[in-house]
Amino acid sequence: MNHGSATAVATREDEQEALPDPFAVARRAVEIFDAIRAHREYDRLRTSTLKYPDCWATFTGYPIIAEWDLDQDGPHLFDEALKVMAMKAAVYEETGDERLAELDISAPVDEMVHALTAQFTVLSRMQAGLGLVFIHSTDNERFQYDEDGYTDQIYAAANWGVMPRRYWIGQAETERRLSVLLEHYESIGIENGGRSHNFTFSYTAG
């Protein structure tokens, strides 16, 4: 662990140079992933996370998955989000740099990460019990995930199998799908990607 060596990151190019070896990160990420799943509160974490969309979901995360179905896709997305948390924790252990550890990830997986990190009490216990630091900060997210980048390199080195492209969607395809979604939303009065609408909720007696 090398928390003392963190330095300010000035540019995206500097970040690329500062990123640790993906194979070294992957070895630790696998250990973290397995430790989380073996934790006594893992089942509660999983159950609570999968309930979260009943309370909150975005217009631009899960919906870019083709023929999205929470019941079918939710458990798979949870697994991907847990891998992300393990990868980010491993990068942070290696670098001590919170910004570097905020890896680029696809929008649907990122939305499940938000659902997972909403389980603050359970995650806090896991952090303390496992001696980990889970990384998630909106101000450090860059929303520029693309295929075959650093995140994909760690994932491949971890030997977690073929990355499910149903959920890990590249930048160009994400933008294309978002444009389709926004067109549909606007056709029913939902504007700005779900940030505003023209519904009045007025009641008319029958």
C-alpha positions as MATLAB code, in Angstrom:
seq = 'MNHGSATAVATREDEQEALPDPFAVARRAVEIFDAIRAHREYDRLRTSTLKYPDCWATFTGYPIIAEWDLDQDGPHLFDEALKVMAMKAAVYEETGDERLAELDISAPVDEMVHALTAQFTVLSRMQAGLGLVFIHSTDNERFQYDEDGYTDQIYAAANWGVMPRRYWIGQAETERRLSVLLEHYESIGIENGGRSHNFTFSYTAG';
ca = [
       0.000    0.000    0.000;
       1.495    3.328   -1.034;
      -0.806    6.124    0.170;
       2.091    8.465    0.826;
       3.115    8.764   -2.832;
      -0.047   10.426   -4.146;
       0.534   13.531   -6.258;
      -1.776   16.020   -7.922;
      -2.919   14.975  -11.374;
      -2.784   17.839  -13.849;
      -3.869   16.317  -17.146;
      -5.493   13.223  -18.596;
      -2.141   12.302  -20.182;
      -0.478   12.469  -16.762;
      -3.160   10.155  -15.409;
      -2.490    7.560  -18.095;
       1.201    7.570  -17.202;
       0.470    7.316  -13.477;
      -1.919    4.360  -13.694;
      -0.444    1.230  -12.106;
       0.172   -2.006  -13.960;
      -3.224   -3.579  -14.719;
      -1.985   -7.094  -13.944;
      -0.860   -6.071  -10.451;
      -4.165   -4.289   -9.869;
      -6.106   -7.291  -11.170;
      -4.477   -9.696   -8.709;
      -5.534   -7.530   -5.788;
      -8.966   -6.808   -7.288;
      -9.708  -10.540   -7.446;
      -8.779  -10.900   -3.768;
     -11.028   -7.972   -2.827;
     -13.925   -9.235   -4.954;
     -13.736  -12.666   -3.324;
     -13.422  -11.179    0.175;
     -16.546   -9.064   -0.301;
     -18.548  -12.068   -1.493;
     -17.344  -14.084    1.506;
     -18.294  -11.382    4.002;
     -21.134  -12.203    6.395;
     -23.164   -9.201    5.162;
     -22.765   -9.899    1.455;
     -26.296  -11.265    1.031;
     -27.753   -8.158    2.646;
     -25.630   -5.954    0.381;
     -26.847   -7.764   -2.723;
     -30.517   -7.829   -1.708;
     -30.570   -4.170   -0.691;
     -28.777   -3.032   -3.837;
     -31.214   -4.842   -6.127;
     -34.126   -3.188   -4.311;
     -32.714    0.280   -4.843;
     -34.209    0.991   -8.318;
     -37.628    0.936   -6.653;
     -36.527    4.185   -4.988;
     -34.280    5.776   -7.606;
     -33.109    5.283  -11.188;
     -31.904    7.579  -13.958;
     -33.194    8.091  -17.478;
     -29.754    7.610  -19.022;
     -28.116    4.673  -17.222;
     -29.974    1.362  -17.232;
     -32.246    2.405  -20.142;
     -29.416    2.342  -22.686;
     -29.400   -1.468  -22.337;
     -31.356   -2.989  -25.219;
     -34.658   -4.492  -24.010;
     -33.740   -3.663  -20.425;
     -35.380   -5.789  -17.717;
     -34.441   -5.190  -14.080;
     -35.470   -8.672  -12.930;
     -33.297  -10.342  -15.563;
     -30.407   -7.878  -15.780;
     -30.171   -6.645  -12.202;
     -28.251   -9.608  -10.721;
     -25.730   -9.549  -13.581;
     -25.242   -5.806  -13.241;
     -24.706   -6.206   -9.501;
     -21.840   -8.607  -10.185;
     -20.286   -6.113  -12.617;
     -20.671   -3.270  -10.118;
     -19.010   -5.350   -7.408;
     -16.057   -6.000   -9.729;
     -15.815   -2.261  -10.331;
     -15.708   -1.576   -6.589;
     -12.955   -4.176   -6.222;
     -10.941   -2.730   -9.117;
     -11.224    0.817   -7.795;
     -10.247   -0.238   -4.279;
      -7.218   -2.049   -5.701;
      -6.090    0.994   -7.710;
      -6.447    3.171   -4.614;
      -4.367    0.771   -2.532;
      -1.655    0.932   -5.182;
      -1.653    4.694   -5.720;
      -3.372    6.448   -2.817;
      -4.911    8.688   -5.495;
      -8.695    8.960   -5.308;
      -9.012   10.455   -8.793;
      -6.927    7.739  -10.448;
      -9.012    5.119   -8.657;
     -12.256    6.524  -10.100;
     -12.091    4.279  -13.158;
     -14.028    4.906  -16.347;
     -17.049    2.595  -16.489;
     -20.112    2.277  -18.702;
     -23.334    4.081  -17.832;
     -25.466    1.037  -16.871;
     -22.733   -0.399  -14.650;
     -22.175    3.034  -13.124;
     -25.851    3.255  -12.223;
     -25.625   -0.064  -10.372;
     -22.495    1.209   -8.606;
     -24.593    4.136   -7.372;
     -27.209    1.676   -6.097;
     -24.489   -0.351   -4.394;
     -22.811    2.629   -2.729;
     -26.209    3.765   -1.412;
     -25.912    0.820    0.999;
     -23.742    3.001    3.212;
     -24.135    1.121    6.496;
     -23.238   -2.293    5.100;
     -20.351   -0.959    3.012;
     -18.964    0.890    6.034;
     -18.913   -2.340    8.020;
     -17.246   -4.164    5.137;
     -14.600   -1.459    4.805;
     -13.777   -1.670    8.493;
     -13.830   -5.449    8.617;
     -11.791   -6.016    5.452;
      -9.438   -3.070    5.819;
     -10.483   -1.567    2.485;
     -11.294    1.871    1.135;
     -14.172    1.876   -1.336;
     -13.875    4.680   -3.868;
     -16.838    6.522   -5.345;
     -17.041   10.278   -5.898;
     -19.171   12.019   -8.500;
     -16.793   14.970   -8.779;
     -14.083   12.596  -10.047;
     -16.235   10.711  -12.564;
     -15.451   11.469  -16.218;
     -18.161    9.570  -18.108;
     -15.843    8.595  -20.956;
     -15.664    4.817  -20.730;
     -14.706    3.067  -23.952;
     -13.825   -0.470  -24.904;
     -10.265   -1.757  -24.576;
      -9.198    0.984  -22.179;
      -7.563    0.657  -18.772;
     -10.681   -0.698  -17.049;
     -11.013   -3.445  -19.648;
      -7.327   -4.310  -19.229;
      -7.770   -4.883  -15.498;
     -10.942   -6.888  -16.085;
      -9.193   -9.164  -18.597;
      -6.157   -9.624  -16.354;
      -8.459  -10.651  -13.504;
      -9.680  -13.621  -15.573;
     -13.319  -12.831  -14.853;
     -14.320  -14.172  -18.250;
     -15.598  -12.358  -21.313;
     -16.747   -8.851  -20.492;
     -20.541   -8.758  -21.018;
     -20.965   -6.129  -23.745;
     -24.668   -5.978  -23.026;
     -23.663   -3.824  -20.050;
     -20.192   -2.582  -20.960;
     -21.155   -0.326  -23.867;
     -18.540    1.760  -25.679;
     -18.597    5.526  -26.012;
     -19.886    5.876  -29.577;
     -22.668    3.343  -29.076;
     -23.614    4.964  -25.761;
     -23.995    8.324  -27.472;
     -26.070    6.774  -30.264;
     -28.409    5.034  -27.842;
     -28.765    8.147  -25.728;
     -29.841   10.137  -28.770;
     -32.542    7.528  -29.475;
     -33.699    7.615  -25.839;
     -33.823   11.398  -25.706;
     -35.919   11.492  -28.872;
     -38.425    9.102  -27.298;
     -38.463   11.015  -24.016;
     -39.041   14.332  -25.736;
     -41.946   12.862  -27.714;
     -43.849   12.429  -24.430;
     -42.786   15.707  -22.855;
     -39.693   14.634  -20.903;
     -36.879   17.107  -21.550;
     -33.151   17.392  -20.847;
     -32.585   13.701  -20.268;
     -35.182   13.547  -17.512;
     -34.211   16.808  -15.792;
     -37.510   18.485  -16.646;
     -40.974   17.715  -18.035;
     -44.214   19.484  -18.872;
     -46.603   17.276  -16.896;
     -49.042   19.226  -14.716;
     -50.596   16.221  -12.922;
     -53.918   18.017  -13.091;
     -56.947   15.945  -12.186;
     -60.025   15.943  -14.405;
     -63.177   14.422  -12.951;
     -64.673   11.679  -15.130;
];
